[in-house]
Amino acid sequence: MAKTFGKNIFYINKEMAITSKNKGPSSKIPDRLRHLLKKYYTVNDDGVLIYENNFNQSSFVSADVVPWGTNGATVLKFDFLTEPENDEQTLRFQTALASLIDTSGVNFDYHFQGQSPIPTEILDDSNNVLRPNYIDGRANYGFYVARYEALLAQNPLIPENVLPNFYTIYAQSHGQPELSSLNYLNGNFTTFGQSDESVFQIEQNLLTVFRDDIETVKGAFGDYFTEFAQDTNNLIKKESAQGPHVNTLNSLSSQYNTYIFNSNMVPLLTSEAVKGEMFPLYNEIRFTTDVNSKFSDIFKQFEADQEIVIETLNIPEPPAIDFVQSEEEVTESDILNQPPENNYESSNTSLPAWDVKSWVTTSLFSDRRFPGVVLGKFDSDIPTGLDNLGNLWGAIGSINSLIQSNMRSLLDMMNGIPCYSETIFYKIQKFKEGDLTNPITTYYIPNSSELDECRFVDTQVKYNIKYTYVITSYVLVIGNQYSYNTFNEIGSTTVNIGIGNAPEVKLFEVPLSTVKDLSVMDAPPMPPESSIVSYKNVGNKILINMNGSTGDRDMVPIVISPSDRERYILLKNSQRRSDDKLRFKSDDASVSFEVFRTTERPSSYTAFAGKKIRDVSTGGVSTSAAIEDNISPNVKYYYTLRSVDVHGNISNPSPVYEIEMKTTNGPPYMITNIIDFQEEQTKNKKPFKQMRRYVQIIPTTPQGLLNVEASGLRHADNLKGVQSVVLGVADESLWGQKFRFRFTSKKTGRKIDLDVNFRAEHQLKQS
């Protein structure tokens, strides 16, 4: 297994494992000889899969795999360690051994190990130096396209599969014209009202424009999505008038719901994936791939990487093999900055299995139909019949050679060494929240040495809709098919058992990971820039100026009313935050401002709940607004303001302004103050700092050891009647003594003394 760090998963086919805690006569594996030799698997109380392999602890018999002959063969050498008393005892021993061997049966051993990825939020505290196996899902809001978002909001039944797809647009622009049916909505999407030829050129420009500055890219995509929305809306109106039997969008959705990447498209999952970030809405899933890629690279070399995917789809329900599974669970520690906690859990599972050897010899390049779209299948890459024949013989030879060089020997199998295994390809299925049985879209991605990290970008998503992505790996395992075929007596104490050992190559469907509840929402806006001014010689009116601000900051959301909390929870889930903060960003313009006012001095922002006096719209033509507010002279008013973006997201409130218009002496004048809640809360608060992260005061090991002599236990047979014990074997005991620790600030030089008294408390337990 490669030196990587992830969640370990161990598999063994069920007939090679005993999972019951009672390992007596009622619990046996079918291979009775291996059961006798204790060369089988069990699950311990901690859920860990264990290979027993402890037969040679016996003082009566031993068994070892040893070379035999000159052709590299091996046999299982069985030795009785004591000389039989007579021929009758010899015959009884050998007859008993022979009864355990079924020379007519065939056994299989598929013990393999895998790793599933760890979420990045747990990985950050792992402090592990090995290559991490991780997975990370993010919902991303790029920029605002009003007409496109309005189309999706007003037509919720539009299927996701017809929305602009990063991968199909790229593939068409690089030489896959058959994808124009989807990209042009069967000719109904003609950008800027031009012909198909112009559309094709425009779509190419959409990709070449990535070399320009970010605002140019957004502008080009904004125009594209605006026109897509307009033409899609026209199509819906036209077909609704024709009746329910005409539905171009649903028809296209069913045609374009399954995709496979070939080797031409791998860059879009690695270095070129950044281009997908130019779409206004998208979900991204990043995960590390299997570092073992010997067979994957062979399939790619001989253009068979998509062939093995097609084989699995043409046999959708292959025979399943029952396994015992022991999976490592990694959870965040409750202690700050501590590595995650690990434990194992065992279970029974069934894995669908395809026969790779049969596929290679009978079905490879058999021109079976793929029920979907092959992305990256450009006209210039379509092989001829002669090419296929050459690839077939090359692939068969290379695959057979790899199988022979990577299969386990009889000795490795009997010692519990895992089989060679590697992930050949991945399946990513997208589901809507609440429906994990009917995938919206399915993607198949081949593994290779070029795909160290997979960056999957899904641009066919809607605003504020939750999606779940299920990632499945298809793992090639070189197991062992073995049988007992000879029983040779070598003297009175030795028997050589011949075992036939052949590779059994299977492709198993193994669940990898699930990313739940990805929901694209834009970040809430930044607090407004604001000012409150008075009019000359006017004592009962003020002017409040509000302007949308720019910025990008992580801040703790401030709640005024209970409904704010619900909104912030949605945003926190969308941003995948595990802390108490949210990202606030000016990614679209403020459409209105909220004005709160009270005459009671607030102690927190919640004092403004139910005190909103105005919603001030910008009219969609500006980023600023102003209002007049009537007030009474010589009364203190308290104001705070919030920005609201186009999606109804609210900013944190502005500072609290204390306003009072004085009119007692002479012309009216306004007094303005800022209320600092933090300052108010700390006025009567004593200074306090958590030191647990920085200081640890504990006794040394000698001070914590039991002093047997001083406790009077040197000659004791048991602990009955013992009421107390003495700790510490050091020359000088610290127990019962007081110590003073002094801390000195490096910045100010101030000192703090900490007086500590060490004492031991004994808890006596009855046994």
BALUMMAR-888979 format. One record per residue (C-alpha): x, y, z; residue number from 1; residue in three letters. Coordinates in steps of 0.25 Angstrom, whole numbers. Layout:
// residues N
X  Y  Z  NUM  ALA
...
//
This chain:
// residues 767
0  0  0  1  MET
5  14  -3  2  ALA
10  23  8  3  LYS
-3  32  9  4  THR
-11  37  20  5  PHE
-26  34  19  6  GLY
-37  26  25  7  LYS
-32  12  24  8  ASN
-42  1  20  9  ILE
-39  -14  20  10  PHE
-47  -24  12  11  TYR
-47  -39  13  12  ILE
-57  -48  5  13  ASN
-67  -54  16  14  LYS
-63  -69  14  15  GLU
-49  -65  20  16  MET
-53  -58  32  17  ALA
-60  -62  46  18  ILE
-67  -50  52  19  THR
-74  -57  64  20  SER
-67  -55  77  21  LYS
-69  -70  80  22  ASN
-58  -76  71  23  LYS
-61  -90  75  24  GLY
-66  -102  67  25  PRO
-78  -95  62  26  SER
-70  -84  55  27  SER
-61  -89  44  28  LYS
-57  -84  30  29  ILE
-60  -94  18  30  PRO
-45  -96  16  31  ASP
-44  -106  27  32  ARG
-29  -107  26  33  LEU
-26  -92  27  34  ARG
-36  -92  39  35  HIS
-27  -103  46  36  LEU
-15  -94  42  37  LEU
-22  -82  48  38  LYS
-19  -75  35  39  LYS
-32  -67  35  40  TYR
-37  -54  38  41  TYR
-45  -49  51  42  THR
-50  -36  56  43  VAL
-46  -32  70  44  ASN
-54  -24  80  45  ASP
-49  -11  74  46  ASP
-55  -14  60  47  GLY
-41  -16  54  48  VAL
-39  -28  44  49  LEU
-28  -37  49  50  ILE
-21  -48  42  51  TYR
-19  -59  53  52  GLU
-7  -67  46  53  ASN
-3  -72  60  54  ASN
-3  -87  57  55  PHE
12  -89  59  56  ASN
11  -85  73  57  GLN
7  -100  75  58  SER
17  -110  81  59  SER
12  -122  73  60  PHE
11  -118  58  61  VAL
16  -107  49  62  SER
13  -103  35  63  ALA
21  -94  25  64  ASP
21  -91  10  65  VAL
34  -95  4  66  VAL
40  -96  -10  67  PRO
38  -110  -17  68  TRP
45  -114  -29  69  GLY
53  -106  -39  70  THR
42  -99  -46  71  ASN
39  -89  -35  72  GLY
27  -97  -29  73  ALA
24  -96  -15  74  THR
17  -106  -6  75  VAL
11  -105  8  76  LEU
20  -114  17  77  LYS
13  -120  29  78  PHE
22  -125  40  79  ASP
18  -133  52  80  PHE
28  -129  63  81  LEU
28  -142  71  82  THR
31  -155  65  83  GLU
19  -164  64  84  PRO
20  -176  74  85  GLU
16  -186  63  86  ASN
11  -187  48  87  ASP
-3  -187  53  88  GLU
-1  -174  60  89  GLN
5  -169  47  90  THR
-6  -173  39  91  LEU
-16  -167  48  92  ARG
-9  -154  48  93  PHE
-8  -153  33  94  GLN
-23  -158  31  95  THR
-28  -147  40  96  ALA
-20  -137  32  97  LEU
-24  -143  19  98  ALA
-39  -142  23  99  SER
-37  -126  24  100  LEU
-33  -125  10  101  ILE
-44  -124  -1  102  ASP
-36  -126  -14  103  THR
-49  -124  -23  104  SER
-52  -110  -18  105  GLY
-47  -97  -21  106  VAL
-44  -86  -11  107  ASN
-43  -70  -13  108  PHE
-36  -60  -5  109  ASP
-38  -45  -8  110  TYR
-32  -38  4  111  HIS
-30  -24  0  112  PHE
-28  -11  6  113  GLN
-33  3  2  114  GLY
-33  17  7  115  GLN
-45  27  7  116  SER
-42  42  7  117  PRO
-43  50  20  118  ILE
-51  63  20  119  PRO
-41  75  19  120  THR
-47  81  32  121  GLU
-43  69  40  122  ILE
-30  68  32  123  LEU
-25  81  36  124  ASP
-22  77  51  125  ASP
-16  63  47  126  SER
-1  67  47  127  ASN
2  55  38  128  ASN
14  56  29  129  VAL
9  46  19  130  LEU
2  50  6  131  ARG
-12  53  10  132  PRO
-24  46  4  133  ASN
-35  57  5  134  TYR
-48  62  -1  135  ILE
-54  76  -1  136  ASP
-67  81  -6  137  GLY
-70  95  -9  138  ARG
-82  103  -14  139  ALA
-77  115  -22  140  ASN
-84  128  -26  141  TYR
-77  135  -37  142  GLY
-85  147  -41  143  PHE
-99  152  -43  144  TYR
-106  150  -56  145  VAL
-120  156  -54  146  ALA
-128  150  -65  147  ARG
-121  136  -64  148  TYR
-125  135  -49  149  GLU
-139  140  -52  150  ALA
-141  129  -62  151  LEU
-137  119  -52  152  LEU
-145  125  -41  153  ALA
-158  126  -49  154  GLN
-157  113  -56  155  ASN
-153  103  -45  156  PRO
-156  91  -54  157  LEU
-145  94  -64  158  ILE
-136  81  -63  159  PRO
-121  84  -58  160  GLU
-116  75  -70  161  ASN
-119  86  -80  162  VAL
-112  97  -73  163  LEU
-99  102  -79  164  PRO
-89  91  -76  165  ASN
-74  95  -75  166  PHE
-69  81  -80  167  TYR
-79  80  -93  168  THR
-76  94  -97  169  ILE
-61  92  -96  170  TYR
-62  79  -103  171  ALA
-70  85  -115  172  GLN
-60  96  -117  173  SER
-49  86  -118  174  HIS
-55  77  -128  175  GLY
-67  70  -123  176  GLN
-79  76  -131  177  PRO
-89  66  -128  178  GLU
-90  73  -114  179  LEU
-97  85  -121  180  SER
-110  79  -119  181  SER
-109  81  -104  182  LEU
-101  94  -105  183  ASN
-111  100  -115  184  TYR
-123  94  -109  185  LEU
-126  87  -122  186  ASN
-124  100  -130  187  GLY
-133  109  -121  188  ASN
-121  116  -114  189  PHE
-114  125  -124  190  THR
-106  135  -117  191  THR
-109  149  -120  192  PHE
-118  144  -131  193  GLY
-107  139  -140  194  GLN
-106  126  -148  195  SER
-100  113  -142  196  ASP
-86  116  -148  197  GLU
-86  129  -141  198  SER
-90  122  -128  199  VAL
-79  112  -130  200  PHE
-69  124  -131  201  GLN
-74  131  -119  202  ILE
-73  118  -111  203  GLU
-59  117  -115  204  GLN
-57  131  -111  205  ASN
-63  129  -97  206  LEU
-51  119  -94  207  LEU
-40  127  -101  208  THR
-44  140  -93  209  VAL
-39  133  -80  210  PHE
-26  139  -84  211  ARG
-32  153  -82  212  ASP
-34  160  -69  213  ASP
-45  156  -60  214  ILE
-55  167  -63  215  GLU
-54  164  -78  216  THR
-57  149  -75  217  VAL
-69  152  -66  218  LYS
-75  162  -77  219  GLY
-74  151  -88  220  ALA
-80  141  -79  221  PHE
-91  151  -74  222  GLY
-95  153  -88  223  ASP
-95  138  -91  224  TYR
-104  135  -80  225  PHE
-113  146  -82  226  THR
-116  142  -96  227  GLU
-117  127  -92  228  PHE
-128  132  -82  229  ALA
-135  140  -92  230  GLN
-135  129  -103  231  ASP
-139  118  -92  232  THR
-151  126  -88  233  ASN
-155  128  -102  234  ASN
-154  113  -104  235  LEU
-163  110  -92  236  ILE
-174  120  -96  237  LYS
-174  115  -110  238  LYS
-175  100  -106  239  GLU
-185  103  -95  240  SER
-195  108  -106  241  ALA
-192  95  -114  242  GLN
-197  86  -102  243  GLY
-190  77  -92  244  PRO
-186  67  -103  245  HIS
-175  76  -107  246  VAL
-163  78  -97  247  ASN
-150  80  -103  248  THR
-143  83  -90  249  LEU
-148  70  -84  250  ASN
-144  62  -96  251  SER
-130  68  -96  252  LEU
-129  65  -81  253  SER
-131  50  -83  254  SER
-121  49  -94  255  GLN
-110  57  -87  256  TYR
-110  51  -73  257  ASN
-98  41  -74  258  THR
-83  45  -77  259  TYR
-70  39  -78  260  ILE
-57  46  -79  261  PHE
-46  41  -88  262  ASN
-31  44  -87  263  SER
-33  57  -95  264  ASN
-41  63  -84  265  MET
-33  60  -72  266  VAL
-26  74  -72  267  PRO
-40  79  -69  268  LEU
-40  72  -56  269  LEU
-26  77  -53  270  THR
-19  89  -58  271  SER
-30  94  -67  272  GLU
-41  93  -56  273  ALA
-39  107  -53  274  VAL
-46  111  -65  275  LYS
-59  106  -59  276  GLY
-58  116  -49  277  GLU
-63  127  -59  278  MET
-77  122  -59  279  PHE
-87  129  -50  280  PRO
-91  117  -41  281  LEU
-84  104  -39  282  TYR
-81  94  -29  283  ASN
-66  88  -28  284  GLU
-62  75  -22  285  ILE
-47  73  -20  286  ARG
-42  59  -16  287  PHE
-28  52  -17  288  THR
-28  40  -26  289  THR
-21  26  -24  290  ASP
-6  27  -26  291  VAL
-6  12  -31  292  ASN
-9  14  -46  293  SER
-1  3  -53  294  LYS
-13  -3  -60  295  PHE
-20  10  -62  296  SER
-8  15  -69  297  ASP
-8  3  -78  298  ILE
-23  5  -81  299  PHE
-20  19  -85  300  LYS
-8  15  -93  301  GLN
-16  6  -102  302  PHE
-28  15  -102  303  GLU
-36  5  -94  304  ALA
-39  14  -82  305  ASP
-53  17  -86  306  GLN
-55  2  -91  307  GLU
-55  -3  -77  308  ILE
-66  7  -73  309  VAL
-74  3  -84  310  ILE
-73  -12  -80  311  GLU
-78  -9  -66  312  THR
-90  -1  -71  313  LEU
-94  -12  -81  314  ASN
-94  -22  -69  315  ILE
-101  -13  -59  316  PRO
-104  -24  -49  317  GLU
-92  -33  -48  318  PRO
-91  -44  -37  319  PRO
-87  -39  -24  320  ALA
-77  -44  -14  321  ILE
-80  -44  1  322  ASP
-69  -37  9  323  PHE
-65  -34  24  324  VAL
-61  -19  24  325  GLN
-53  -12  35  326  SER
-54  3  33  327  GLU
-46  14  41  328  GLU
-55  25  46  329  GLU
-48  39  47  330  VAL
-55  50  56  331  THR
-51  63  61  332  GLU
-45  64  75  333  SER
-53  71  85  334  ASP
-39  77  90  335  ILE
-35  90  82  336  LEU
-23  87  73  337  ASN
-22  72  76  338  GLN
-21  62  65  339  PRO
-34  55  61  340  PRO
-39  43  68  341  GLU
-38  29  61  342  ASN
-46  16  63  343  ASN
-51  5  55  344  TYR
-64  -1  51  345  GLU
-67  -14  45  346  SER
-79  -18  36  347  SER
-83  -28  25  348  ASN
-85  -23  11  349  THR
-87  -28  -3  350  SER
-78  -22  -14  351  LEU
-82  -24  -29  352  PRO
-71  -31  -36  353  ALA
-67  -31  -51  354  TRP
-58  -42  -57  355  ASP
-46  -34  -63  356  VAL
-39  -46  -69  357  LYS
-52  -50  -77  358  SER
-54  -36  -81  359  TRP
-40  -34  -86  360  VAL
-40  -47  -94  361  THR
-55  -47  -100  362  THR
-60  -32  -99  363  SER
-49  -22  -101  364  LEU
-51  -13  -113  365  PHE
-64  -21  -116  366  SER
-71  -8  -120  367  ASP
-81  -8  -109  368  ARG
-90  4  -108  369  ARG
-88  14  -97  370  PHE
-101  19  -92  371  PRO
-97  34  -91  372  GLY
-87  44  -96  373  VAL
-72  42  -97  374  VAL
-65  55  -94  375  LEU
-53  57  -102  376  GLY
-56  48  -113  377  LYS
-51  57  -124  378  PHE
-52  53  -139  379  ASP
-37  52  -141  380  SER
-36  42  -129  381  ASP
-46  32  -134  382  ILE
-37  19  -137  383  PRO
-38  10  -149  384  THR
-41  -5  -149  385  GLY
-26  -7  -150  386  LEU
-23  2  -139  387  ASP
-33  -5  -130  388  ASN
-26  -19  -134  389  LEU
-13  -13  -130  390  GLY
-18  -7  -117  391  ASN
-25  -21  -114  392  LEU
-12  -29  -115  393  TRP
-4  -19  -108  394  GLY
-14  -17  -96  395  ALA
-15  -32  -94  396  ILE
0  -35  -94  397  GLY
2  -23  -84  398  SER
-9  -26  -75  399  ILE
-6  -41  -74  400  ASN
9  -37  -71  401  SER
4  -28  -60  402  LEU
-5  -38  -54  403  ILE
6  -48  -53  404  GLN
16  -38  -47  405  SER
6  -33  -37  406  ASN
-1  -45  -32  407  MET
2  -51  -18  408  ARG
10  -63  -16  409  SER
5  -75  -8  410  LEU
14  -70  3  411  LEU
9  -56  3  412  ASP
-6  -61  3  413  MET
-3  -70  15  414  MET
4  -59  22  415  ASN
-8  -50  21  416  GLY
-2  -40  11  417  ILE
-12  -31  4  418  PRO
-15  -33  -11  419  CYS
-10  -23  -21  420  TYR
-22  -13  -23  421  SER
-24  0  -31  422  GLU
-35  9  -34  423  THR
-38  9  -49  424  ILE
-48  19  -50  425  PHE
-58  28  -42  426  TYR
-73  30  -43  427  LYS
-79  43  -38  428  ILE
-94  44  -37  429  GLN
-102  57  -34  430  LYS
-115  56  -26  431  PHE
-125  66  -21  432  LYS
-127  67  -7  433  GLU
-137  57  -2  434  GLY
-135  48  -14  435  ASP
-123  39  -13  436  LEU
-129  28  -23  437  THR
-130  36  -36  438  ASN
-117  43  -40  439  PRO
-119  55  -48  440  ILE
-105  53  -55  441  THR
-94  43  -55  442  THR
-80  45  -59  443  TYR
-69  34  -60  444  TYR
-55  39  -58  445  ILE
-43  29  -62  446  PRO
-31  29  -52  447  ASN
-17  31  -57  448  SER
-3  35  -52  449  SER
-6  49  -58  450  GLU
-19  51  -48  451  LEU
-12  53  -35  452  ASP
-24  62  -30  453  GLU
-38  62  -37  454  CYS
-44  76  -38  455  ARG
-59  73  -43  456  PHE
-66  86  -46  457  VAL
-82  85  -48  458  ASP
-87  97  -54  459  THR
-101  91  -56  460  GLN
-107  96  -43  461  VAL
-118  105  -38  462  LYS
-117  116  -27  463  TYR
-120  112  -13  464  ASN
-123  97  -17  465  ILE
-116  86  -9  466  LYS
-109  75  -16  467  TYR
-102  63  -11  468  THR
-91  56  -19  469  TYR
-88  41  -17  470  VAL
-74  37  -21  471  ILE
-71  22  -24  472  THR
-58  16  -28  473  SER
-56  4  -37  474  TYR
-45  -4  -31  475  VAL
-37  -15  -39  476  LEU
-32  -26  -29  477  VAL
-23  -37  -32  478  ILE
-28  -48  -23  479  GLY
-24  -63  -22  480  ASN
-31  -75  -27  481  GLN
-25  -87  -20  482  TYR
-28  -102  -19  483  SER
-21  -114  -12  484  TYR
-17  -124  -23  485  ASN
-6  -133  -17  486  THR
-4  -140  -3  487  PHE
10  -146  -2  488  ASN
15  -153  10  489  GLU
30  -150  13  490  ILE
34  -160  24  491  GLY
26  -162  36  492  SER
26  -147  41  493  THR
25  -139  28  494  THR
14  -137  18  495  VAL
15  -128  6  496  ASN
2  -122  1  497  ILE
2  -117  -13  498  GLY
-6  -104  -15  499  ILE
-10  -99  -29  500  GLY
-10  -83  -29  501  ASN
-15  -75  -40  502  ALA
-19  -60  -41  503  PRO
-33  -56  -40  504  GLU
-35  -42  -45  505  VAL
-48  -35  -41  506  LYS
-53  -21  -42  507  LEU
-61  -17  -30  508  PHE
-70  -5  -28  509  GLU
-66  1  -15  510  VAL
-73  13  -9  511  PRO
-63  25  -7  512  LEU
-69  37  -1  513  SER
-82  46  -1  514  THR
-82  61  -1  515  VAL
-95  66  4  516  LYS
-103  78  3  517  ASP
-95  87  -6  518  LEU
-104  99  -8  519  SER
-99  112  -16  520  VAL
-102  125  -9  521  MET
-95  138  -11  522  ASP
-88  144  1  523  ALA
-96  154  9  524  PRO
-92  169  7  525  PRO
-82  177  14  526  MET
-89  187  24  527  PRO
-92  200  18  528  PRO
-84  213  19  529  GLU
-93  223  25  530  SER
-94  237  31  531  SER
-105  245  38  532  ILE
-105  260  36  533  VAL
-114  272  40  534  SER
-120  283  33  535  TYR
-117  298  36  536  LYS
-126  304  46  537  ASN
-136  291  45  538  VAL
-137  285  59  539  GLY
-147  273  55  540  ASN
-141  267  43  541  LYS
-128  259  39  542  ILE
-123  253  27  543  LEU
-118  239  27  544  ILE
-108  235  15  545  ASN
-105  221  12  546  MET
-95  215  2  547  ASN
-92  201  -2  548  GLY
-78  198  2  549  SER
-68  188  -4  550  THR
-59  178  3  551  GLY
-57  163  6  552  ASP
-56  159  20  553  ARG
-59  148  30  554  ASP
-67  153  41  555  MET
-76  148  52  556  VAL
-91  150  47  557  PRO
-99  159  57  558  ILE
-113  155  59  559  VAL
-124  166  61  560  ILE
-137  158  59  561  SER
-139  142  60  562  PRO
-141  142  45  563  SER
-127  147  43  564  ASP
-122  134  50  565  ARG
-129  125  40  566  GLU
-123  132  29  567  ARG
-109  132  34  568  TYR
-111  117  37  569  ILE
-114  115  22  570  LEU
-101  123  18  571  LEU
-92  116  28  572  LYS
-96  102  22  573  ASN
-94  108  8  574  SER
-80  113  11  575  GLN
-77  100  19  576  ARG
-73  108  31  577  ARG
-69  100  44  578  SER
-66  113  52  579  ASP
-75  124  56  580  ASP
-72  133  45  581  LYS
-77  136  31  582  LEU
-71  142  18  583  ARG
-77  156  15  584  PHE
-74  161  1  585  LYS
-79  171  -8  586  SER
-81  161  -20  587  ASP
-93  169  -25  588  ASP
-99  182  -22  589  ALA
-108  186  -10  590  SER
-123  187  -15  591  VAL
-128  193  -2  592  SER
-124  198  12  593  PHE
-131  195  26  594  GLU
-132  206  36  595  VAL
-134  203  50  596  PHE
-137  214  61  597  ARG
-140  213  76  598  THR
-140  224  87  599  THR
-135  214  98  600  GLU
-120  213  100  601  ARG
-117  199  94  602  PRO
-107  189  101  603  SER
-106  180  89  604  SER
-112  180  74  605  TYR
-123  171  79  606  THR
-129  183  85  607  ALA
-133  188  71  608  PHE
-142  175  68  609  ALA
-155  180  64  610  GLY
-150  195  62  611  LYS
-148  195  47  612  LYS
-154  208  42  613  ILE
-151  208  28  614  ARG
-147  200  16  615  ASP
-140  209  6  616  VAL
-139  204  -8  617  SER
-128  208  -18  618  THR
-137  206  -30  619  GLY
-127  197  -36  620  GLY
-120  209  -43  621  VAL
-111  213  -32  622  SER
-103  207  -20  623  THR
-106  218  -10  624  SER
-119  224  -4  625  ALA
-123  235  6  626  ALA
-135  238  14  627  ILE
-140  249  23  628  GLU
-145  245  37  629  ASP
-153  254  46  630  ASN
-149  255  61  631  ILE
-152  262  73  632  SER
-142  272  79  633  PRO
-135  269  92  634  ASN
-137  254  91  635  VAL
-127  244  88  636  LYS
-129  234  77  637  TYR
-121  222  73  638  TYR
-119  217  59  639  TYR
-113  205  52  640  THR
-113  202  37  641  LEU
-112  189  29  642  ARG
-110  186  14  643  SER
-118  176  6  644  VAL
-114  170  -7  645  ASP
-122  165  -18  646  VAL
-124  151  -12  647  HIS
-129  157  1  648  GLY
-116  154  9  649  ASN
-113  164  20  650  ILE
-101  171  24  651  SER
-96  172  38  652  ASN
-101  185  44  653  PRO
-94  198  44  654  SER
-88  205  56  655  PRO
-99  210  66  656  VAL
-101  225  64  657  TYR
-106  233  76  658  GLU
-113  246  71  659  ILE
-118  257  79  660  GLU
-123  270  74  661  MET
-121  282  84  662  LYS
-130  294  83  663  THR
-129  300  97  664  THR
-119  311  95  665  ASN
-119  318  81  666  GLY
-120  311  68  667  PRO
-122  296  68  668  PRO
-109  287  67  669  TYR
-107  272  66  670  MET
-98  264  75  671  ILE
-94  250  70  672  THR
-87  239  77  673  ASN
-84  225  73  674  ILE
-88  214  83  675  ILE
-77  203  85  676  ASP
-84  191  91  677  PHE
-70  184  93  678  GLN
-65  196  101  679  GLU
-78  196  109  680  GLU
-77  181  112  681  GLN
-63  182  117  682  THR
-64  194  126  683  LYS
-67  186  139  684  ASN
-60  173  134  685  LYS
-48  168  140  686  LYS
-36  164  131  687  PRO
-36  149  128  688  PHE
-28  140  118  689  LYS
-29  125  116  690  GLN
-15  119  119  691  MET
-18  105  116  692  ARG
-12  105  102  693  ARG
1  111  107  694  TYR
4  105  121  695  VAL
3  91  127  696  GLN
7  89  141  697  ILE
7  74  145  698  ILE
16  65  153  699  PRO
28  58  147  700  THR
27  42  145  701  THR
35  39  158  702  PRO
25  47  166  703  GLN
13  40  161  704  GLY
18  26  163  705  LEU
13  17  174  706  LEU
23  17  186  707  ASN
21  2  190  708  VAL
30  3  202  709  GLU
23  16  208  710  ALA
9  10  205  711  SER
12  -2  213  712  GLY
9  -11  201  713  LEU
23  -19  200  714  ARG
18  -31  206  715  HIS
3  -30  203  716  ALA
-5  -41  196  717  ASP
-16  -32  192  718  ASN
-22  -18  195  719  LEU
-33  -21  204  720  LYS
-33  -11  216  721  GLY
-24  -1  209  722  VAL
-30  13  211  723  GLN
-19  21  205  724  SER
-6  20  197  725  VAL
7  29  196  726  VAL
11  34  182  727  LEU
25  38  178  728  GLY
38  31  178  729  VAL
47  43  176  730  ALA
57  47  187  731  ASP
48  60  190  732  GLU
33  59  189  733  SER
25  70  184  734  LEU
12  65  190  735  TRP
6  74  201  736  GLY
16  85  197  737  GLN
13  99  192  738  LYS
20  105  180  739  PHE
20  119  173  740  ARG
21  121  158  741  PHE
23  134  153  742  ARG
19  139  139  743  PHE
26  151  133  744  THR
20  159  121  745  SER
31  161  110  746  LYS
24  173  105  747  LYS
21  181  118  748  THR
30  174  128  749  GLY
18  172  138  750  ARG
18  160  147  751  LYS
7  150  151  752  ILE
9  140  162  753  ASP
2  127  163  754  LEU
2  119  176  755  ASP
0  104  174  756  VAL
-2  93  185  757  ASN
0  78  180  758  PHE
-9  68  186  759  ARG
-14  54  182  760  ALA
-28  49  183  761  GLU
-30  34  184  762  HIS
-43  28  178  763  GLN
-45  14  184  764  LEU
-53  5  175  765  LYS
-59  -8  180  766  GLN
-55  -21  171  767  SER
//
